[in-house]
Amino acid sequence: MARKQFDLIVFDWDGTLMDSTSTIVKSIQAAARDLGLPVPRDEDASHVIGLGLHEAMQMAMPNIDPALYPKMVERYRFHYLTKDPELVLFDGVRDMLAELSQDGYFLAVATGKSRVGLNRALNAVGLLSLFDATRCADETFSKPHPAMLQELTRELGQDLKRTVMIGDTTHDLLMANNAGASAVAVEYGAHPIDQLHSCQPMYSAQNVTQLHEWLSEHA
């Protein structure tokens, strides 16, 4: 199939490909309870999904003693890892990725996860070999800084103007805007639809089926 607009398609991981938003929110809240700290509201905990872990804790709980952030990260990881084996891809993701790969697109991941965390997740769902490149928050600047997309396009020899970033948070969409790439939102993840639309993505998908159809017709 002839590519129309893009050669490189970059996906966020949590809340875009992996159905993990609720688990992340509950893990942040459980970490706060462990330390006797004020528990972030669901919307505050979900808003930080997509950021690097340390940046996420600082944004979710801006008023605590900074010395407690490393302990929050430690407790978050404990709770998340207990649920990690139960996490699954959203329905339709595997078929969508397989078709895009077969059609010759470069595929990549840009995520707030750590390298260890992403590799563990990719191995668990059998997708490690499907992506041409990946970038994690502990390897470069956190979203919405454009570095992840800049580094991925440089590594793969691609043009940012023929690159699209797909994600469920404003952090993803703003990163694309900052990098000069295109952005597509998915509405089934962490951030409210009105916040996603405020970033002016070129398309907003209600579910994976819509995303797959749009990419097949327009990418």
C-alpha positions in Angstrom: 0.0 0.0 0.0 1.3 3.4 -0.9 2.0 5.6 2.1 0.1 8.9 1.8 1.3 11.3 4.6 3.6 9.4 6.9 6.6 7.0 6.9 7.1 6.8 10.7 4.2 6.1 13.1 5.1 6.6 16.8 2.8 5.3 19.6 2.6 6.2 23.2 2.4 3.0 25.3 0.3 3.3 28.5 -3.3 4.2 27.7 -2.7 4.1 23.9 -1.6 0.5 23.2 -1.7 -1.0 26.7 -4.8 -0.9 28.9 -3.0 0.3 32.0 -4.4 3.7 32.9 -6.5 2.5 35.9 -3.6 0.4 37.2 -1.2 3.4 37.1 -3.7 5.7 38.9 -4.3 3.1 41.6 -0.6 2.5 42.1 0.1 6.2 42.5 -2.7 6.5 45.1 -1.5 3.3 46.9 2.0 4.7 47.1 0.7 7.9 48.7 -1.3 5.9 51.3 1.8 3.8 52.1 3.7 6.9 53.1 0.7 8.6 54.9 0.5 11.3 52.3 -2.5 13.0 50.8 -3.9 10.7 48.1 -4.2 12.4 44.7 -7.6 12.5 43.1 -8.2 10.2 40.1 -8.0 13.1 37.7 -4.7 14.4 39.2 -3.1 11.0 39.1 -4.3 10.2 35.5 -3.1 13.6 34.3 0.6 12.8 34.9 0.5 9.5 32.9 3.0 9.7 30.1 5.5 11.8 32.0 8.7 10.3 33.4 8.1 8.8 36.8 9.9 11.4 38.9 8.2 14.3 36.9 4.9 12.5 37.3 5.2 12.3 41.1 6.2 16.0 41.3 3.2 17.0 39.3 0.7 14.7 41.0 1.8 15.7 44.5 3.4 19.2 44.2 3.1 20.1 47.9 5.0 17.3 49.6 8.6 17.4 50.8 10.8 16.8 47.8 12.8 14.3 49.8 9.7 12.0 49.6 9.6 11.7 45.8 12.1 8.9 45.6 10.1 7.0 48.2 6.9 7.6 46.2 8.6 6.2 43.1 9.8 3.1 45.0 6.3 2.4 46.4 4.6 3.1 43.1 6.9 0.6 41.4 6.1 -2.0 44.1 2.3 -1.6 43.5 2.5 -1.4 39.7 4.7 -4.5 39.4 2.2 -6.6 41.4 -0.4 -5.8 38.7 2.0 -5.8 35.7 1.4 -9.4 34.7 -2.4 -8.8 34.4 -2.1 -5.9 31.9 -3.2 -6.5 28.4 -3.2 -4.7 25.0 -6.4 -2.9 24.0 -8.5 -5.0 21.7 -7.4 -4.6 18.1 -4.0 -3.3 18.8 -2.1 -6.4 17.8 -3.8 -6.6 14.4 -3.4 -2.9 13.7 0.3 -3.0 14.4 0.8 -6.1 12.4 -0.9 -4.6 9.4 1.0 -1.3 9.6 4.3 -3.2 9.8 3.3 -5.4 6.8 2.4 -2.2 4.9 6.0 -1.0 5.4 5.7 1.8 7.9 8.4 2.4 10.4 6.9 1.9 13.9 8.2 3.3 17.2 7.2 3.8 20.8 7.8 7.0 22.8 6.9 6.5 26.4 7.2 7.8 30.0 8.1 4.3 31.1 11.6 3.3 32.0 13.7 1.2 29.6 13.4 -1.8 31.9 9.6 -1.3 32.2 9.0 -1.0 28.5 11.1 -3.9 27.6 9.3 -6.0 30.2 6.0 -5.0 28.8 7.0 -5.6 25.1 8.3 -9.0 26.0 5.2 -9.9 27.9 2.9 -9.2 24.9 5.3 -10.5 22.3 5.9 -7.2 20.5 9.6 -6.5 21.1 10.6 -7.3 17.6 7.8 -5.4 15.9 9.0 -1.9 16.6 11.9 -0.4 14.7 12.9 1.9 17.6 11.7 2.9 21.1 12.5 5.8 23.4 11.9 6.0 27.2 11.8 8.8 29.7 14.9 7.6 31.6 16.9 7.9 28.4 16.2 11.5 27.4 13.9 14.4 28.2 10.4 13.7 29.4 7.4 14.7 27.3 6.3 17.2 26.1 9.9 18.1 25.3 10.4 17.1 21.6 13.6 15.1 22.2 12.0 11.7 22.0 10.6 12.3 18.5 13.8 14.1 17.4 15.9 11.2 18.5 13.6 8.5 17.0 13.5 10.2 13.6 17.3 10.7 13.6 17.9 7.1 14.5 15.6 5.8 11.8 16.6 8.4 9.2 13.1 9.8 8.9 11.6 13.3 8.5 9.6 14.8 11.3 7.2 16.2 8.8 6.4 12.7 7.7 6.0 11.4 11.3 2.9 11.1 13.3 2.7 10.8 17.1 -0.3 8.9 18.5 -1.2 9.2 22.2 -3.9 9.5 24.9 -2.5 12.6 26.7 -1.8 16.2 26.0 1.8 15.4 26.8 2.0 13.3 23.7 0.2 15.8 21.5 2.2 18.7 22.7 5.5 16.8 22.2 4.4 16.3 18.6 3.6 20.0 18.2 6.9 21.0 19.7 8.8 18.7 17.4 7.0 19.8 14.2 5.4 16.3 13.8 1.7 15.5 13.3 -0.4 14.4 16.2 -3.4 12.0 16.5 -5.3 11.6 19.8 -7.0 8.6 21.2 -9.9 9.2 23.5 -10.0 6.0 25.5 -6.9 6.7 27.7 -5.9 9.1 30.5 -6.8 12.7 29.5 -10.3 14.2 29.0 -11.4 14.7 25.4 -11.6 18.5 25.7 -8.0 18.7 26.8 -6.9 16.5 23.9 -8.8 18.6 21.4 -7.3 21.8 22.8 -4.0 20.5 21.3 -5.5 20.5 17.9 -4.7 16.9 16.7 -5.3 16.2 13.1 -7.6 13.3 14.2 -9.1 12.0 17.4 -10.1 8.3 17.6 -12.8 7.1 20.0 -11.4 3.5 20.0 -8.7 1.3 18.4 -11.0 0.3 15.6 -11.4 4.0 14.5 -7.7 4.6 14.8 -6.9 1.5 12.7 -9.4 2.6 10.0 -8.1 6.2 9.9 -4.5 5.0 9.6 -5.4 2.6 6.9 -7.2 5.4 4.9 -5.0 8.4 5.6 -1.5 7.5 6.9 
